[in-house]
Amino acid sequence: MTNSDNGPVDARTVASQLDATDGVILDMLEKDGRATLSHLSEATGLSVSAVQSRVQKLERRGLAVNAYIAVTPIDYSQEAEIPDKLKNIDGIMSCDSVAGSPSFMLTVRVESPSKLEELLNLIHRTVSVSTETTIVLQRYFAK
């Protein structure tokens, strides 16, 4: 995989995808846009200055792209291995086992549509699956 700006990209980091800590910060800010740095610090375990730095970086990146990815194994004999293989990939916020045609539903958050495409490519290189992606346009509420 390459990044047109900087040459080759390490596939495991998918060119600076959002990590779990960024996800916590974004979730809290989506629920309460006026959450204080102190509250964000407590929730993430980071110092106030580290949280402030992350919030500033998130603001510079712009809005994150949230999506759901339905994952269906191509070889069902390998189905049980899929969550463990996807567990540490940045951008994947959760993996749920679901009833119905797909076996798993991933909740993902990345910084742009092109990063979503990179994440999908990484998923396909990591596990033998078919995917169907639904992009979140707007969140009306979260509990």
Salt bridges, closest charged atoms under 4 A:
ASP19 OD1 - ARG54 NH1 2.92
ASP22 OD1 - ARG54 NH1 2.97
ASP22 OD2 - ARG61 NH1 3.85
ASP27 OD1 - ARG109 NH2 2.79
GLU30 OE2 - ARG109 NH2 3.59
GLU30 OE1 - ARG139 NH1 2.66
GLU81 OE1 - LYS85 NZ 3.36
GLU111 OE1 - ARG61 NE 3.54
GLU118 OE2 - LYS115 NZ 3.86
